[in-house]
């Protein structure tokens, strides 16, 4: 590994839900750091810099605790006190190492994906909740309508660094995406040879829209657009990957048939009691999205408008094509 740049400092306060960037760091004056000094740190990819073909790593944060956090990028922001930047051209990823496969988990957000990530951990599989350099990559690819080979190489290096502590895992490593990933889902798929496995979690539009409005004060029109993007991402993935589609309503039901399908898809087993314990919890307790911190129920008039507009504008042909025809029923 070549000389890197060490930045002393933390992420700026008040970044909220903003996607990660090198400009998150409060102090950008850096100093060169030798390979021997870099080797003393646990390096966790924080963000990508496509213009300089480099990766900015969080240094010195426990990767096991970061993996288990409700939001990976938020945990790094709150815990990191120094960052290391390395150029992709100077990073040597071992070619003889057989990295475990990564399975990406997509969703439109606000549909239980954080809960699903915790269920997967209860099944004994490492599951990262929103390593946000994937959002960067999706936004970058969507602007250019494709991803350059150099950018894909940068993303692949970051993925391998992220999962390297689990190099001996017999199971795939789950990487839960933010909703930005739906803008360019195929560009994010790892280079693993065979058509990769992916997970996609969906929720009926009406309760999903209400949930987003309570959490983010989003508009009905914005939500319709984001939902269409998610459905189109699902269609692309169904055509190009081995995609397991899961339904939020099933996760809230009494049956664990969906969990059995998930375990079979991932090649693992699970204890019913462990999954049930997770399902009883508020998956986002202690975060700004915990149930006790969300806005109250929407006014009746607004809820009725959501139903009315969805009845008029639901893309029923697309819903039927992806196997969700019942989402468009009146």
N, C-alpha and C positions, 0 to 999 in steps of 0.2 A: 504494500500500500504506500502511495506517495505522500508527500507533504500536503497537509490540509490547512485550512484556516480556522482558528478557534475564535469564537465570539463569546465574550462574557456578557451575560445579561439574560433577562427573561422576556417572555412575550408581553406585548403591550396589554394593558388592562382594557376591558370593555369591548373585546373583539366579537363577543356573542356568537352568532351562528355563521359568521363570515368564514368562507373557505380559507384554508391556510395559505400563507405566502411568506416569502423571505422578509417582507416588510413588516411582519408581525413582531420582529425582534426590536426591542427598545434601543439597543445599542449595536450599531452595525460596524463599528471599528473593530477590526480583527487583527490577529497576529498569527504568524505561521506556527504550525505545530508538527513535530516530527512523527513519523510512523510509530516509534516506540511509545510515545506519549498517547497517541490515538488509541493504541491497543489496550490501554488501561481502562477505557470507557466501554460501557455498553452503548452501542450506537443504534438508535431507532430512527428510521426515516420520518422526518417531520414534513418536509415539502420538497418539491422539485423546482428547479430553475431551468426552464426549457431554453432560454436565450443563451445561457452560459454552459448548458449541458452539465449541470452539477446537481448534487443532492445535498440538502441541508439536514443534518441529523441532530436529534436530541441526544445529548451526551450525559451519561451518569444516572439515568432514570431506570428503575427496575422494570425490565420488559415483561415479567410475569404479572406485575400489578397493572401495568399499562394495558396488557391484553384483557385483563378482567374488568377494566373500567367500563362504566356505562357508555362513555364516549371517548374513544382513544385519543382523538386530536385534542379534546378539552383537557384530558389528563396530562398530556405532554405540555400543553400551554401553562397549566397551573404548577407543574413540578420542575420544569427544565430551568436550569440556571446557567447553562452554557450550551452552545451549539457548535458543531463541527461541519465545515463544508468541504466536500470532496468532488473533484471533477470525475465524470464518468470514465473518461479515458485513463484515469489513474487507478481505478478500482478493478481489482482482479478477483472475480468470483470463481471459486474452485470449480473446474470443469468435471472433475471426477466425483463430485458429491451428488448424490441422488436426492434432491430436495423433494419433500412431500408435495403432492398436488394441492392446489388452492381451489376452493369452491366459493365463487362469489354469490352473495345473497343480495338480490335486488328487491326494491319495493318503491312505492310512491311516498313512503314515510307515513307516520301516524297510523300505522296499521299493525302494530305489534311486533315489528322487526327487532326491536331491542329485547323484548321478551323472548322472541324466538332464538336470538343469539345466546341468551342465558339458558334456555332449554338445551341447546346444543352443547353448551359447556357442561350441563348436568349429565349429558350422555358421555362425557369424558373426552370431548373434542375441543381443541383450542379454537376460540371464536373471537375475532377482533370486531369491535363495534365502531365502524366508521374511521378507518385509517384514511385521513382526508386528502392525501396526495392523489388518491384515485379520483376525487372530485375535480382536482386541478387538471388531471389528465383528460377527464371527460369533457370539461369545458373547453380545454385547448383543442381537443379533437373535433368538437362540434363546430367550433369557429372556422376550422379549416376544412370541414367535411371529411376529414380522414386524419390518421395519425402517421406522422413521419416515422420511418424506421428507426431513426436516432432517438425519437421521443419514446417509442415503444421499448427500445433497449434500456432507456433510463428508467422507465416504469418497472421493467422486469428486474433490474438490479435492486430497486427499492423493495420490491416484493420479496426477493430472496433474503435481503437483510432483515426485513420485518419478521419473516418466519424462521430465521436461522436458529433461534433457541429451541425450536421444535423439530430439528432436523431428523430426529429418530422416530417421529410420530408415525404409527402405522395407519393413521387416518388422515383424510384431507384436512387442511387448515381452512376454516371458514372466515371469509372477509366480508363483513356486512357493509354495503355501500350506503352513502347518502343518496337522496333522490336525484342529485345532479348527474349521477352515473347513468340515468336513463337517457340522457342526451346523446350518448355514444357508447352503448353497452358492449358492442363487439370489439371496440378499440381497447377495452380494458381486460379482455380475456387473457389469461396467462398462456405463455408459450409452453404447452405441455404435450404436444404431439396429437393424440386422439382428440376428437371433439370433447371439450371439457364439460363437466357437470356444473350446473348452476341451479340456484334456488330462486324462486320468485314468489313473494308474498303479496297478495292483493286483498282489498277490502271493498265492500259496496260503496258506491260513490257518495250516497247521501250522508251516512254517518262519518265517512272519511272527511268529507267537506266540512261538516260541523266541527270535527276534531281539529282540523287545520285552522279554522276560523277562531276557535277558542285558544289555540296555542300561539298562533302567529298573527292574528288579526288580518288574515289574507282575504281577498275578495272572491266572490263566486266565480267571476270570469277568469281570474288567475287560476283557480282550482280546476276549472274545466280544462284549461290548457295543459296544466301539469298532469292531469289524469290521462289525457289523450297521449301525452309523451310517454307515460308509463305503459300504457297499453301497446303502443307501437314498439317500445323496447321489449316488452314481453313477446310480441310476435316475432321480432328479429331473433331473439334468443331461442324461441321454440323451433325456428327454422334452421338454426346453426349450432345448437348445442343439445346436450341431454338435459332438459330443463324439467325440474319438479315444481309444479305450481301448487302453492298452499293458499288456503282461504282463512282469513282472520276469524270468520264466524265459526269455523271448525275448531279453532284454538280455544274459543270461548264456550264450546259445548262440553257435554259430559263424556263423550267418547274420546279415546286416545288413538283412534284409527289413524289420524293424521300423523301422530308421533311414530307409530309403527311404520308408516310409509316413509317418513323422514329417516328413521334409523336404518331401514333396509336400503334406502338410496345412498346413505353415507357409509354403509358397511359396518355398522356398530350395533350394540344392544343398549338397553337402558333399564333402570329400575323405575317402575311406575311411581313409587312414592317420591323419588327424587324429582321427577318431572312435575308431579302434582304440587310439591312444595314450591317450585319456581312459579307455577301458574297462579298460586294464591297471593303472590307478592305484587306490589307496584314496581314494575321493572325499572322505573325511572325515579324512584324515591331518592330524595336528596339532590335532585337536579332541578333546573328551572322548568322542566316539563313534568314534574311529579303531579299527581292528580290533585293534591291540595293547593297547587299553585296556578292551576289553569283557571281561565275565566269561567264564569257561570254559564248555565245553559243559554243558548241563543233565544232571542224573542220568537214567539210562535209564528209571527208573520214571516220572519226570515227563514225559518225551518220549512215553512210551507212553500216559500219561493224556491228553495233548493230542490224540493221534490218536483215542483212544477217545471222548472227549467230543465232538470235532468230527464223528465219524461219527454220533453220536446227535443232535446239535443243528444240524448244517449246514442253513441255510435254502435247501433245494434249489430250491424254486419261484422264490425271489428270485434265486438264482445263475443259474438258467436264463433268467430275464427279462432280466438285464443281459448275457447272453452269456458267462457263466462257469460253465456247467453242469459242466464237467470239474473245477472246484474242489470239488464236492461228491461226486465219485465215491469209492467205497469201495476 
